[in-house]
Amino acid sequence: MSRKILFSTLTVAAWLPHLGSAAPVPVIRKQIDLRQALISAYQTNPELLRQRALLRQTDEGVSQAHSGWRPTITGNATADYNQTNYVSHIASPLSGKNFRYTQRFAAPGYNTGVTVSQPIFQGGKTVASTRKAVNQVYAGRAQLINTEQQVFLETVQAYVNLLRSRQLLELNRQNEITLAKQAQLAEEQFQYNQNTRTDVLQARSQHKSAQADTLQAQSDYAIAKSQFQKVVGFMPPDNVVPARPLALPLRSSQEAEMLALTQNPNMIGAKYALEAEKANLKVAFSALLPKISMQGSYNYGVNQDSSKFTQDSEYVAIQANLPIYQGGAEYSQIRAARQGISAAQQALAEQRRDVIQSTVAAWQKFAADTSKYVDNQKSVLLGEAAFKSIQQQELLGVRTTFEVLQQQQILFGQQRALIQNHADLVIDSYALAAQIGQLTAEGLKLQTPLYNPRANYDRVKWKMIGTR
């Protein structure tokens, strides 16, 4: 029995490293700040990782376009077996009889060869295809930046919503405690005939309403945690460091607009997409132009028939083809390419309008929330002072319970508005940074290795062979 137990223990111990590598244990965090959340999203967000893979796929288009400069080499080999029977009849000069004479030839043989075709001029197709592929890569990089900014903005929203939900939950709990004390005080005052039954009912009603608000706040907080896990990749701890608005080097809406028109990734991507369509028109035109190529071949054969010979041959030629009529498809492709350019031009114009509108809107919202935040801070300070004053006046009999409850609700609304306003202000600052192309790991100076889109591009653009 002891041997079986020892064997089972060793077996489990041997499998533990494999289980650990297959399902890594998530890191348990006791505290997190916004930059740590952004780093986690940058490293693990599936949408961002998918867009990087798509860009690497687009990089291969340049390698495929470069293949138009390279030769095509093919080899061939055949093996055969030839058997020939010769039958002849010979008359004997002495007897006059016919004799049958049979001769058999067996000739196993093979033939090998190699053919090389080198393009010299393809009507400009190779140059145009390369230019098209390169511009598509640049457009893909802009799309990657746009995706990175979208993921970061979603991360900021998830983080701030989590923080806001937690703060609102704490505020609702505090409001519930305050109203519970107020309801208890109203009960005691009623026993001493210092207020009416109506005051007690009002206090109880406010307390029950606060309890319902707390339950809703708990639900909102749980939803915010699940959204955070979806975007960032792990369940957040309870200790979330408060976030602050992002400092931006902008002084006016006009300055933000100018930066957006030159740095917004959607604008950059639309410009490169237009250049790719222009190159595509040249690719289509290449079908009307002549093609020149050089071809060479070498063949070697042994024992291909009954004579049992060996043969080798060399062939070199320059070939020129001039298309005259190819069914009309090439002309249709040219017309389609022209329309592609027109569509890309309109897409660029539309993108310009969208960028201007969204940038101005982001700036105005950020400016409005900044001013509103200052007013809300003053409002909360004044509301707290008013609530303390009216509580003291109630104890002196100058104010009623209803007036105290009313002021408590006013203060609660002011505090809630301040929390909402601060959350909006943080999100606004990062949304404005996205409009000017600064909401990236590099722009935010995150302490994490940056993904280099040029690394794969440089690795594959001239790669001639290999599946990896």
Buried (B, 14 or more C-beta within 10 A) or exposed (E): EEEEEEEEEEEEEEEEEEEEEEEEEEEEBEEBEBBBBBBBBBBEBEEBBEBBEBBBEBBBBBBEBBBBBEBEEEEEEEEEEBEEEEEEEEEEEEEEEEEEEEEEEEBEBBBBBBBBBBBEBBBEBBBBBBBBBBBBBBBBBBBBBBBBBBBBBBBBBBBBBBBBBBBBBBBBBBBBEBBBEBBEBBBEBBEEEBBBEEBBEBBBEBBEBBBEBBEEBBEBBEEBBEBBBEBBBBEBEEEBBEBEBBEBEBEEBEBBBEBBBEBBBBBBBBBBBBBBBBBBBBBBBBBBEEBBBBBBBBBBBBBBEBEBEEEEEEEEEEEEEEEEEEEEEBBEBBEEBBEBBEEBBEBBEEBBEBBBEBBBBBBEBBBEBBEBBEEBBEBBEEBEEBBEEBBEBBEEEEBBBBEBBBBBBBBBEBBBBBBBBBBBBBBBBBBBBBBBBBBBBEBBEBEEEEBEBEEBBEEBBEBEEEEE
